[in-house]
């Protein structure tokens, strides 16, 4: 695989440039080294950035690839006129044609989060994150009715990272509740979940993969044994089928794929679709 350095330049956090740049680079068999340079808000910082990019190109003998989401035209001009990398100006590529089509000037805000911290959407997202942390792994039954989604499944099936992703990216209040041997012995969902059954979504996982994950935390324990993992997964899937809970296997899916599937299935009211 070819190796190439990719710079992600922004006058804000650089998250947009990074997301877009990485999405494009994954389309190629390139072992990319990503360098994010955020908060390039002055001409002086722009010149420093140019020197770093050009030096990298000289040392590596390959033209760096540069993704930018800069909005200050004076700073953009410094990068454009002096940078010896392959420049991908995302705002110039997309915003300018949109301005022409809409007959409007864009806001040209510096930084994705520069004026969002007091918005309702931002505050809702913070509240959702706090809710998901408080309701992680069945820590509390308080206000489960206030959840948008409640994830259920055996321990270490991916509930916590999925909960936090949905909270941070979509502002959803997501609880998660483990299914444990006592639930399987009773052949019933935990009593606290019965009133909110319509909000439940299940995660399962391949027993071998589950055993590998659990062995990282508690090696050579019954909890991590393949036999026990097979038993728990089979019981959990049987319970989810029996109680009509929608579910999927997280074994070969990314958090993004899991979250997208959940959103399509559950369609929380606050997302408005």
Secondary structure, 3 states (H helix, E strand, C coil): CEEEEEEEECCCCCHHHHHHHHHHHCCCCEEEEEEEECCCCCHHHHHHHHHHHHHHHHHHCCCCEEEECCCCHHHHHHHHHHCCCEEEEHHHHHHHHHHHHHCCCCCCCCCCCCCCCCCHHHHHHHHHHHHHHHCHHHCCCCCHHHCCEEEEECCCCCHHHHHHHHHHHHCCCEEEEECCHHHHHHCCCCHHHHCCHHHEEEEECCHHHHHHHHHHHCCCCCCCCHHHHHHHHHHHHHHHHHHCCEEEECCCCCHHHHHHHHHHHHCCHHHCC
